[in-house]
Amino acid sequence: MRQSITILQKKQKAILKENFFSQSEEVTFRSFGEVIKIIGKKYYTVRGKKIDKIINLVDSKSSFKVTLGGCIIKKINGIVILSKE
């Protein structure tokens, strides 16, 4: 799992490779929530309903750009990039 996440602390970015979302649903859900919490520098994770919506976008669309929990979430060429808003 660790090979599918690259967190750049100084630039406040995370890069999630394609195999991140190929894990089990529960692992993907909790891990994605924690990554958003870390990058967005929030104390609480975002709502589960919102995380589900973003995970469904990753599965269905080829590219998109949305904001959630103080993060900008972009999907480009199968790679999901999270950066501080």
N, C-alpha and C positions, 0 to 999 in steps of 0.2 A: 504494500500500500504506500509506503514512504516514497517509492520511486515515481509515483504518479503525481506527487505534489512538490512544487518548488516554491518556497516562500522567500521573498527578497525583503529582508527587514528594513534596510535603509530606504528603499524606494516604496515601501508599503504596498507590495504587490504579491499575488500568489498566482502561479500558473498550474492549472489542473489539466493533465494529459487525458487522452481518450479512455485509458484503462481505469481512471478514477471512478467513472460512472458505470463501469462493468462489474463492480463489486455488488454484494447483496444490497437490497433496497434500504434496509435499516442502517447498515454501515455507511452507505453513501449519504443518507439523510443526516445522520448525526455528525459525520465528518464535515460535510458541506456547511452545516450550521455553525460548527466551531471555527471553520476557516473564515466565514463571514464575520463572526464575532471578533476574531483576532485582527483581521484587516481593518474592520470598521471601528475598532477600539471601543466596543460596547461592553457593558457589564453583563447584560442578558442577551440570549440568542433571539433571533427574530422568530416570528410566529411560524409554526409548522406548516400552515396552509400556504404561506408565501414561499417557503422552501420547496414544497411540493410543486408549486406552479413553475418555479425556476427549473427544477429538475425535469419536468415535463417539456419545457421549452428546449432544454439541452438535447433531449431525445428526439424532438420533432423538427426543429428548425436547423437550417445549415449555418445561419449566422444571426446574431441579435445583439442588442445593447440595452440593458435595463439597470435600474438602481434599486438597492435593497440594503437596509441596515448600515447606511453610511458608506456603501461600496458601489462602485460601478462594475457591473458584471458583463463581460463581452465574450462572445463565442466567435472565433475566427479560425477557419480551416480545421475544425474538430478540436481545438484547444480552447479552454475556458480561462479567461484572464480576469482576476479580481484586483481592483485597485481602489485606493482610498478616494472618496468623493471630494 
